[in-house]
Amino acid sequence: MEFFCYHRDRHGSMALRGRLREAHWSYMDRYAAEMIARGPTFADDGDTPTGSVHILDLPDSAAARAFAFDEPNYQAGVYRDVLLRRWRNMLGRTMWDFPGGRTGCNRYLVLGLGAGQADLAVPAEQDELIAYGPLLSDDGATWLGTAALVRAPDPHAARAVLTVDRYADIEVHNWAFGGRPA
């Protein structure tokens, strides 16, 4: 089962995040084989972390909850909340398989929160999609929105990957490829 997890930082938690860096990396290393995509989100300044995205293939919902809530930054209070949803990998690949690589242009997390009519179609233009899939209810039966990682020249272009009238709200966050620094 695939899951989308977005930990949003609590205001003023950057110093605590820094102190927990190695604990976070050690924890994430345990899930390397299950990762579909991962990486931090940033404020408009491009430097201040605002959250952490992880898309994983795990055995079940209990394993996903354990991943999300046992994470050292969560346990210590770095994060203010967690969005954890079933997800479906509509591209059938990991971020490491993205043909555009890790460099060039800006990257964004685009979250479309559902308004009713499901938006399950993958955009025709897939060249800039790093990861794309529906956010689903715990049983996987109900569409709740869409999560996408995209390469785009600006936030407006990133937002355009979703059909605006299908969502109650669309969030666009600066995002970067994640993984333990070399």
C-alpha positions in Angstrom: 0.0 0.0 0.0 1.3 3.4 -0.9 1.0 6.4 1.6 1.6 10.1 1.4 2.9 11.7 4.5 3.5 15.5 4.9 4.8 16.7 8.3 4.4 20.4 8.6 6.9 22.3 10.7 5.8 24.1 13.9 6.8 27.8 13.8 10.1 28.4 15.5 11.3 24.8 15.4 14.3 25.2 13.1 16.9 25.0 15.9 15.3 21.8 17.3 15.2 20.4 13.7 18.9 21.0 13.4 19.7 19.2 16.7 17.7 16.2 15.5 19.3 16.0 12.0 21.2 12.8 12.6 18.3 11.1 14.4 16.0 12.0 11.5 18.5 10.6 8.9 19.0 7.4 10.9 15.3 6.9 11.1 14.8 7.6 7.4 17.6 5.2 6.5 15.5 2.4 7.9 12.8 3.1 5.2 15.1 3.7 2.2 13.8 0.6 0.3 10.1 1.7 0.8 10.6 5.3 -0.4 8.9 6.5 -3.6 9.7 10.1 -3.0 10.9 12.3 -0.2 12.2 15.8 0.5 11.8 19.0 2.4 9.4 21.9 1.7 10.6 25.5 2.1 9.3 29.0 2.7 9.4 31.5 -0.1 13.0 32.4 0.8 14.1 28.9 -0.3 16.1 28.3 2.8 13.7 28.0 5.8 12.2 24.5 6.1 8.4 24.3 6.4 7.9 20.6 6.3 8.9 17.2 5.1 7.3 15.0 2.4 7.6 11.2 2.3 5.8 8.9 -0.1 6.2 5.3 0.8 5.1 1.8 0.0 4.3 0.1 3.3 2.5 -3.1 4.3 -0.6 -1.4 5.9 -2.1 1.6 7.6 -0.6 0.6 11.0 2.9 0.7 9.5 2.2 4.1 7.9 1.0 5.5 11.2 4.1 4.1 13.0 6.3 5.7 10.3 4.6 9.1 10.7 4.3 9.3 14.4 7.5 7.5 15.6 9.6 9.9 13.5 12.1 11.7 15.8 11.2 15.2 14.7 7.5 14.4 15.3 8.2 12.9 18.7 10.3 16.0 19.7 7.7 18.6 18.6 9.3 19.9 15.4 6.1 19.3 13.5 2.7 21.0 14.1 0.7 18.5 12.2 0.8 15.5 9.9 -1.2 14.8 6.7 -1.2 11.0 6.3 -3.3 9.5 3.5 -3.4 6.5 1.3 -2.0 7.4 -2.1 -1.8 5.7 -5.5 1.4 6.0 -7.6 -0.1 6.9 -11.0 3.3 7.2 -12.6 4.6 3.8 -11.5 8.0 5.1 -10.6 10.1 6.7 -7.8 11.5 10.2 -7.8 14.9 8.7 -8.6 13.5 7.5 -11.9 12.3 10.9 -12.9 13.8 11.5 -16.3 14.4 15.2 -15.5 16.9 14.4 -12.8 17.6 16.3 -9.6 18.7 19.6 -11.1 17.3 22.4 -13.3 14.2 24.5 -12.7 12.2 24.7 -9.5 10.4 21.9 -7.7 7.1 22.1 -6.0 4.7 20.0 -3.8 1.1 20.6 -5.1 -1.7 19.5 -2.8 -5.2 19.6 -4.1 -7.8 19.1 -1.4 -11.0 17.6 -2.7 -14.3 19.4 -3.2 -16.4 16.4 -4.3 -15.8 15.4 -7.9 -12.8 13.1 -8.1 -9.9 14.1 -10.3 -8.2 10.8 -11.1 -6.8 11.5 -14.6 -3.0 12.0 -14.9 -2.3 15.2 -16.8 -1.5 14.7 -20.5 1.8 16.5 -20.1 3.8 14.2 -17.8 7.4 15.3 -18.6 7.5 17.6 -15.5 5.8 15.2 -13.1 8.1 13.7 -10.5 5.3 12.0 -8.5 1.5 12.1 -9.0 -1.4 10.4 -7.4 -4.7 10.7 -5.5 -5.0 11.1 -1.8 -7.4 8.5 -0.6 -9.4 7.5 2.5 -8.0 4.9 4.9 -9.8 2.1 3.1 -8.6 3.5 -0.3 -12.2 3.8 -1.6 -12.8 7.5 -1.4 -10.9 10.3 -3.2 -9.9 13.1 -1.0 -7.6 15.1 -3.2 -4.4 14.9 -5.2 -0.7 15.1 -4.3 1.9 15.9 -6.9 5.6 16.7 -7.0 6.4 18.7 -10.1 9.2 20.6 -11.8 8.0 24.0 -13.0 9.3 27.5 -13.7 7.1 29.0 -11.0 4.3 28.3 -8.4 1.6 29.3 -10.9 2.8 26.8 -13.5 3.0 24.1 -10.8 -0.6 24.8 -9.7 -1.7 24.4 -13.3 -1.1 20.6 -13.1 -4.4 20.3 -11.2 -7.9 21.1 -12.5 -8.8 24.0 -10.3 -12.5 23.6 -10.2 -12.2 20.1 -8.8 -10.6 21.2 -5.5 -11.7 23.2 -2.4 -8.2 24.4 -2.0 -4.8 24.0 -3.8 -1.6 24.5 -1.9 1.8 25.0 -3.6 5.0 24.6 -1.6 8.6 24.9 -2.6 10.1 21.4 -2.5 13.5 19.8 -3.0 14.6 16.2 -3.7 15.4 14.6 -0.4 17.8 12.1 1.0 20.8 12.0 3.3 23.3 14.6 2.2 26.5 13.0 0.7 
